[in-house]
Amino acid sequence: MSRTVFCQHLKKDGEGLDFQLYPGKIGKRIFDNICQEAWKIWQKKQTMLINEKKMNMMNPDDRIFLETAMVAFLFEGKEPEIEGYVPVKK
């Protein structure tokens, strides 16, 4: 049975994540406040960021950068800077 959350990113009710996908307090915050649709949008942007910046997920600095961008995108509405990418106007 799916659960519904008020998505802080999309500002609407949506189907919640099935389980906590990210560890710690940030993961709990995402699980409680972000819908599946917003998470999928983030995953695409995350992939573009990793590829564009040639990030290594074994590097702690790259992980910190990505986590900061994720929180800014999901909870503050800040688009990550990806060269050549123009976000769709809402």
Secondary structure, 3 states (H helix, E strand, C coil): CCCEEEECCCCEEEEECCCCCCCHHHHHHHHHHCEHHHHHHHHHHHHHHHHHCCCCCCCHHHHHHHHHHHHHHHHHCCCCCCCCCCCCCC
